[in-house]
Every structure is written in C-alpha cells, then in structure tokens.
Amino acid sequence: MIRTERIGHVVLKVRDLKRSVEFYHGVLGLDVMSEAAGLRMAFLASNRRDHHEIALMEVGPKAELPAWNQLGLVHIAFRLRNQEDLRAAYAEFKQRGVPIAFTVNHGITNSVYFLDPDGHQLEVYCDNPPEEVARLTDGYMGMDKLEFASDDPGLAEFFTQMRH
C-alpha cells in the first residue's frame, strides 16, 4: 500500500491566466511562486510553503465548465485560523463581489463556499472548537447556514437549486 504524506498540489484549467492569478493572489493571498509563459501556467502557494499548491493552466476563453452531474472536482478548500478570519474573508468576498455559493456549519467546521472567476467552487473554512464538535449527535455534516451570512444560501438551499 502506498502511504502518501499529503496532497501536494492541484492544477486548475482557467480561461484567462492573468485574471485567475489576480484572483488567487489578490483575493486569496496566494503567493505567485513562478510562471511558465510558454506553457501559459502559473504556480501559487500559501505562505510560500511549497514550489506550488495550486497551478493554473490557461485553456482559452471558450472553455466550458462541466455540468453539475458530470464527474470531476467538486471544490478545493482553504483552511483559515479561526472564526474571525472566516468572517473577515466573507466580508472581503462580499466587498469584492465574489459570488457566494452557500455557507454552512458542518459541525466540525464553519465554511463559506464561493466561486472563482471561471466558476470553480472553492471553500474557506475554520475548525469549530473541540467542545462544539464533541456535542455532535448526527455526524459531522451539519446543514445550518452561518448566522453572519443570512443573505446567502445555506447548504440545503444550494443543493435544491443544483437539482432543479
């Protein structure tokens, strides 16, 4: 059996490399580690930890997103330190006009799901305190939306929208 250490990186296809680099660097704060102009790729990492955690590969303006019911990646999650950072991220998304897909208290985490300029679904989350997690009676998949995001859908509303 192979025993991997951790996920090393994810590569996303994007329509416009410059626009995507501006989003991932300017909104999410990822550092641009390098660019390969000939390949139309950029490599980004949080806190300059690795050579890259996310690579962006430009595939052109006519690229289509897969349909909801097709196989593929659902989302990529970015961990934040605490609830205050999550609230600040949500406020910044709203200020910058970043589309919010939904918010949810999963029980083990509080999460804000949002879309990048190409419609890839992303998540920022923070872990809930251990004492809150210990009170869970039905597993970790809570459905309540976050109280500070009352204008945006919750998880149940999001799934209802996607199925219709």
Backbone bond lengths (Angstrom), bond angles and torsions (degrees), N, CA, C in turn:
res aa  C-N    CA-C-N  psi(-1)  N-CA   C-N-CA  omega(-1)  CA-C   N-CA-C  phi
1 M - - - 1.437 - - 1.528 108.91 -
2 I 1.317 115.89 134.70 1.464 121.48 175.23 1.518 108.48 -78.15
3 R 1.298 117.58 136.44 1.468 122.24 178.14 1.526 107.97 -118.17
4 T 1.320 115.52 94.91 1.457 119.44 -179.51 1.520 110.42 -72.15
5 E 1.311 116.05 152.04 1.462 121.43 178.91 1.523 110.95 -81.08
6 R 1.328 117.63 -45.00 1.458 123.30 179.57 1.513 108.12 -173.80
7 I 1.304 117.26 170.20 1.459 120.86 172.91 1.516 107.32 -71.34
8 G 1.297 116.41 129.02 1.458 120.75 -176.23 1.518 113.51 -86.60
9 H 1.337 116.69 -49.03 1.460 119.51 179.75 1.524 110.12 -164.37
10 V 1.317 113.81 166.19 1.458 123.51 177.89 1.527 106.68 -127.12
11 V 1.316 117.61 141.42 1.459 121.92 176.05 1.519 107.96 -113.44
12 L 1.327 116.26 126.29 1.465 122.22 179.44 1.519 110.31 -112.45
13 K 1.315 116.04 137.06 1.455 121.51 171.41 1.525 107.84 -82.75
14 V 1.332 117.16 132.77 1.462 122.26 -179.36 1.527 109.50 -131.21
15 R 1.316 115.43 156.40 1.464 120.04 179.51 1.525 111.84 -76.60
16 D 1.336 116.61 -43.35 1.464 122.09 -173.91 1.524 108.04 -131.93
17 L 1.324 116.67 108.95 1.459 121.39 -174.70 1.523 111.91 -60.73
18 K 1.319 117.77 -45.31 1.468 121.02 -178.00 1.525 110.60 -59.88
19 R 1.320 116.86 -47.56 1.467 121.43 -179.87 1.528 110.65 -61.51
20 S 1.313 117.41 -41.88 1.467 120.96 -179.25 1.522 111.98 -69.02
21 V 1.335 117.33 -40.51 1.466 120.00 176.85 1.528 109.19 -61.64
22 E 1.332 117.34 -41.79 1.465 120.26 178.20 1.531 110.75 -59.75
23 F 1.326 117.93 -39.39 1.461 121.16 179.72 1.527 111.05 -69.29
24 Y 1.314 116.91 -53.79 1.463 120.20 -175.36 1.531 112.12 -66.71
25 H 1.326 117.07 -31.33 1.466 120.11 176.66 1.535 110.65 -85.96
26 G 1.331 116.72 -51.51 1.461 120.82 -173.33 1.510 115.29 -73.09
27 V 1.334 117.97 -33.64 1.465 121.29 -178.79 1.529 110.62 -96.40
28 L 1.334 117.56 -49.29 1.459 120.85 -175.60 1.521 113.77 -90.38
29 G 1.329 117.65 -8.46 1.450 120.46 175.06 1.517 115.55 74.76
30 L 1.333 118.13 16.60 1.460 119.69 177.02 1.528 108.94 -72.87
31 D 1.322 115.97 142.02 1.458 121.22 178.25 1.521 109.93 -83.11
32 V 1.324 116.18 136.74 1.463 120.90 174.16 1.528 106.44 -79.28
33 M 1.312 115.48 112.75 1.459 120.79 -176.88 1.528 111.45 -85.29
34 S 1.345 115.98 -38.20 1.463 120.40 176.83 1.519 108.36 -168.48
35 E 1.325 114.20 164.65 1.460 121.05 175.24 1.513 108.38 -133.02
36 A 1.317 115.51 145.90 1.465 121.78 175.92 1.522 106.62 -120.21
37 A 1.332 115.42 89.54 1.463 120.78 -173.84 1.525 111.63 -58.18
38 G 1.331 117.89 -39.89 1.454 120.74 -179.28 1.516 112.83 -63.67
39 L 1.316 116.47 -31.17 1.462 121.74 178.47 1.529 111.84 -92.08
40 R 1.323 116.58 -7.61 1.477 123.04 -174.26 1.529 109.24 55.25
41 M 1.347 114.48 53.39 1.461 120.65 179.86 1.521 110.31 -133.26
42 A 1.336 114.98 151.98 1.463 122.45 172.82 1.523 107.67 -132.50
43 F 1.321 114.95 149.42 1.450 121.92 -175.52 1.529 108.59 -124.11
44 L 1.347 116.65 123.37 1.460 121.66 -174.08 1.520 111.03 -126.78
45 A 1.346 115.76 153.82 1.461 121.13 178.27 1.521 109.44 -148.86
46 S 1.318 116.02 151.32 1.459 120.81 174.40 1.523 108.88 -85.84
47 N 1.315 115.15 135.22 1.472 121.71 176.89 1.523 113.17 57.15
48 R 1.313 117.22 23.52 1.467 123.29 177.70 1.534 112.22 53.31
49 R 1.360 115.62 31.07 1.463 121.28 -176.94 1.518 113.68 -65.94
50 D 1.299 117.04 -43.17 1.470 122.14 -173.55 1.521 109.54 -129.91
51 H 1.328 115.63 173.35 1.465 119.99 173.66 1.516 110.26 -61.73
52 H 1.341 116.36 -32.08 1.465 121.17 168.27 1.516 109.87 -172.12
53 E 1.318 114.77 150.93 1.462 122.56 172.63 1.526 109.41 -112.21
54 I 1.336 114.76 -30.23 1.467 121.01 176.06 1.515 107.64 -132.36
55 A 1.318 115.27 133.27 1.459 121.37 170.73 1.520 107.15 -113.04
56 L 1.307 115.68 141.70 1.461 122.09 177.17 1.517 107.61 -113.93
57 M 1.326 116.52 128.96 1.458 121.72 -177.81 1.525 108.84 -122.93
58 E 1.316 115.84 117.37 1.460 120.60 -178.12 1.523 110.62 -73.74
59 V 1.337 115.50 127.74 1.459 120.67 178.82 1.528 111.89 -119.07
60 G 1.321 118.48 0.30 1.452 121.67 173.50 1.514 114.45 107.69
61 P 1.324 115.42 161.49 1.466 121.86 -172.17 1.527 115.40 -70.24
62 K 1.321 118.08 -17.11 1.471 119.96 -177.30 1.527 113.55 -95.90
63 A 1.331 116.93 3.50 1.470 120.12 -178.80 1.526 110.01 -62.75
64 E 1.327 115.97 137.07 1.461 121.66 -179.49 1.519 110.28 -102.64
65 L 1.323 115.76 146.28 1.459 120.59 172.38 1.519 109.26 -76.59
66 P 1.330 117.65 147.72 1.456 118.56 173.55 1.530 110.25 -66.45
67 A 1.305 116.33 152.74 1.461 121.07 177.08 1.526 109.46 -69.44
68 W 1.310 116.01 158.76 1.463 122.57 -178.33 1.525 111.91 -54.84
69 N 1.325 117.52 -37.34 1.472 120.62 -174.78 1.527 112.73 -93.88
70 Q 1.328 118.04 17.09 1.457 121.54 175.05 1.531 109.74 -97.80
71 L 1.321 115.64 155.25 1.453 120.00 175.18 1.516 110.32 -66.21
72 G 1.319 115.98 151.21 1.454 121.04 177.44 1.512 110.91 149.74
73 L 1.287 115.17 -174.85 1.455 122.79 -179.11 1.524 110.38 -69.30
74 V 1.323 117.34 135.28 1.465 121.08 177.07 1.521 109.64 -88.51
75 H 1.320 117.78 -53.18 1.461 120.02 177.80 1.521 110.95 -162.47
76 I 1.327 114.17 167.29 1.460 122.94 172.94 1.521 106.33 -118.30
77 A 1.328 117.38 135.67 1.462 121.76 -177.57 1.524 111.24 -110.77
78 F 1.339 114.13 142.22 1.458 122.53 177.05 1.527 108.24 -119.16
79 R 1.311 116.30 123.15 1.460 121.00 -177.89 1.530 110.21 -82.01
80 L 1.323 115.17 135.11 1.458 121.93 173.90 1.521 108.84 -108.95
81 R 1.321 116.89 163.88 1.472 120.80 -175.17 1.514 113.51 -70.39
82 N 1.346 118.03 -39.79 1.468 118.99 -170.77 1.527 110.83 -161.55
83 Q 1.311 114.87 177.47 1.470 122.71 -178.49 1.540 111.40 -60.74
84 E 1.314 117.49 -37.47 1.468 120.34 179.27 1.527 110.83 -62.69
85 D 1.328 116.72 -42.28 1.464 120.15 177.19 1.528 110.93 -65.10
86 L 1.327 117.46 -35.81 1.461 120.84 178.09 1.529 110.47 -65.73
87 R 1.319 117.07 -45.18 1.474 120.61 177.18 1.531 110.92 -61.13
88 A 1.322 116.64 -41.95 1.466 120.58 179.41 1.524 110.84 -64.95
89 A 1.334 117.34 -40.68 1.468 120.66 178.04 1.522 110.27 -62.64
90 Y 1.334 116.49 -44.79 1.470 120.66 178.79 1.528 110.03 -59.18
91 A 1.320 117.00 -46.17 1.470 120.79 179.74 1.525 111.04 -61.02
92 E 1.329 116.82 -40.38 1.460 119.67 178.99 1.525 111.22 -67.30
93 F 1.329 117.35 -40.67 1.464 119.71 176.34 1.532 110.10 -57.36
94 K 1.322 116.10 -46.30 1.469 120.36 -178.78 1.528 110.03 -62.90
95 Q 1.333 117.24 -43.65 1.458 121.77 -179.73 1.532 111.15 -61.89
96 R 1.317 117.59 -38.34 1.466 122.26 -176.92 1.527 113.11 -88.62
97 G 1.328 117.41 -1.77 1.460 120.04 179.68 1.520 113.86 74.81
98 V 1.326 118.03 23.69 1.461 121.64 177.77 1.528 108.07 -72.98
99 P 1.329 118.70 125.97 1.469 120.49 -178.99 1.533 112.27 -64.67
100 I 1.329 115.36 127.71 1.461 121.76 176.67 1.530 107.48 -93.66
101 A 1.328 117.23 124.63 1.469 120.97 176.90 1.522 109.65 -77.96
102 F 1.352 116.27 -51.34 1.462 121.74 176.86 1.520 108.63 -172.31
103 T 1.331 115.45 166.47 1.459 121.78 173.35 1.519 107.41 -124.80
104 V 1.333 116.28 153.96 1.462 118.42 -178.03 1.529 110.69 -160.36
105 N 1.326 114.02 142.97 1.460 120.73 166.60 1.517 104.85 -94.92
106 H 1.323 116.73 104.31 1.464 121.94 -178.51 1.529 112.08 -76.65
107 G 1.310 116.65 -5.10 1.459 119.92 -174.20 1.509 110.59 97.82
108 I 1.332 116.39 -59.29 1.466 118.86 176.73 1.519 111.39 -84.14
109 T 1.348 116.82 -22.38 1.466 121.11 179.35 1.518 109.92 -140.13
110 N 1.323 115.00 161.64 1.459 123.37 163.24 1.515 105.72 -108.02
111 S 1.337 116.76 132.95 1.459 120.25 -170.83 1.517 112.19 -136.31
112 V 1.335 114.75 144.41 1.455 123.13 170.18 1.519 106.44 -119.69
113 Y 1.327 116.14 119.96 1.462 122.30 177.55 1.523 107.55 -100.85
114 F 1.331 116.41 136.42 1.460 121.56 -174.16 1.522 109.20 -147.61
115 L 1.334 116.28 173.57 1.462 121.20 -176.35 1.518 110.78 -117.06
116 D 1.332 115.61 141.27 1.461 119.93 173.83 1.530 108.16 -84.01
117 P 1.341 119.28 178.83 1.472 120.47 -176.47 1.530 115.16 -59.87
118 D 1.333 117.70 -21.33 1.465 120.75 178.84 1.518 112.73 -97.42
119 G 1.327 117.54 0.40 1.453 120.63 179.37 1.520 114.69 91.29
120 H 1.347 118.35 5.82 1.462 120.10 173.70 1.522 108.09 -65.82
121 Q 1.312 116.52 135.34 1.459 119.96 178.30 1.530 109.56 -84.72
122 L 1.328 115.18 130.74 1.457 122.96 179.87 1.518 108.61 -126.61
123 E 1.315 116.45 164.51 1.466 121.87 -179.78 1.518 109.19 -138.45
124 V 1.328 116.54 138.02 1.462 121.22 162.75 1.517 105.82 -114.15
125 Y 1.329 115.82 140.28 1.464 119.35 -176.68 1.513 110.04 -147.34
126 C 1.334 114.24 162.01 1.465 121.35 168.03 1.522 107.18 -134.12
127 D 1.308 115.47 147.70 1.455 120.05 178.16 1.523 109.84 -70.13
128 N 1.316 115.56 144.91 1.462 120.62 172.40 1.524 108.93 -78.74
129 P 1.331 117.03 155.94 1.465 119.79 178.80 1.527 111.24 -59.54
130 P 1.328 117.96 146.82 1.476 121.31 -178.18 1.524 113.17 -54.70
131 E 1.331 117.72 -35.83 1.467 119.40 -179.40 1.527 111.78 -67.47
132 E 1.337 117.43 -31.66 1.465 120.28 175.79 1.524 110.47 -71.36
133 V 1.317 117.06 -42.54 1.463 121.75 178.80 1.527 109.90 -63.03
134 A 1.341 117.26 -38.63 1.467 121.49 -179.11 1.527 111.92 -63.23
135 R 1.336 118.41 -24.01 1.469 121.83 -179.50 1.527 113.18 -82.36
136 L 1.322 117.68 -6.21 1.459 120.37 -177.15 1.523 110.44 -63.19
137 T 1.322 115.59 135.07 1.461 119.86 179.94 1.518 112.59 -112.11
138 D 1.342 117.72 -17.25 1.465 119.55 -174.53 1.525 112.07 -126.15
139 G 1.293 117.24 39.63 1.453 119.44 -179.85 1.516 110.96 84.23
140 Y 1.311 116.21 -169.13 1.455 118.46 -172.36 1.525 114.28 -97.44
141 M 1.303 119.56 -10.07 1.464 120.42 -171.89 1.519 112.95 -87.24
142 G 1.319 115.84 70.59 1.449 120.01 173.80 1.519 110.66 -64.91
143 M 1.303 116.75 160.70 1.468 121.67 -175.90 1.527 112.80 -121.65
144 D 1.341 118.40 -4.50 1.457 120.39 -175.60 1.517 110.76 -70.14
145 K 1.346 116.13 136.62 1.452 117.52 175.53 1.523 109.30 -78.85
146 L 1.307 115.69 161.11 1.456 120.89 -176.59 1.515 110.52 -72.13
147 E 1.326 116.15 137.80 1.472 120.63 -174.64 1.520 112.32 -64.10
148 F 1.324 118.73 -26.87 1.471 120.07 -178.99 1.527 112.14 -85.03
149 A 1.317 117.99 2.56 1.463 122.19 -177.36 1.527 110.88 -123.97
150 S 1.295 116.87 45.47 1.467 120.69 -172.31 1.527 113.65 -65.12
151 D 1.333 118.34 -21.46 1.465 120.91 -179.00 1.525 113.36 -84.59
152 D 1.321 117.52 -8.13 1.461 120.90 -177.35 1.521 110.38 -109.51
153 P 1.338 117.03 158.18 1.470 119.81 -178.58 1.521 112.68 -64.77
154 G 1.319 115.21 155.27 1.457 122.11 168.34 1.514 108.82 -94.86
155 L 1.308 116.05 -179.11 1.462 121.28 -177.43 1.521 112.32 -61.41
156 A 1.319 117.78 -44.57 1.469 120.85 -179.27 1.526 110.50 -62.26
157 E 1.329 116.99 -43.12 1.472 120.71 178.80 1.525 110.87 -63.41
158 F 1.324 116.51 -40.97 1.456 121.41 -180.00 1.526 110.76 -60.69
159 F 1.339 117.00 -48.96 1.464 120.16 -179.57 1.517 111.89 -64.66
160 T 1.309 117.89 -35.94 1.468 121.10 176.41 1.525 110.32 -62.40
161 Q 1.339 116.85 -43.13 1.471 121.49 177.92 1.519 111.23 -62.74
162 M 1.343 117.37 -43.03 1.457 121.40 -175.24 1.529 112.01 -69.48
163 R 1.303 117.36 -28.31 1.468 120.37 -177.38 1.532 112.18 -84.24
164 H 1.317 117.51 -9.11 1.489 119.78 179.97 1.496 111.22 -108.63
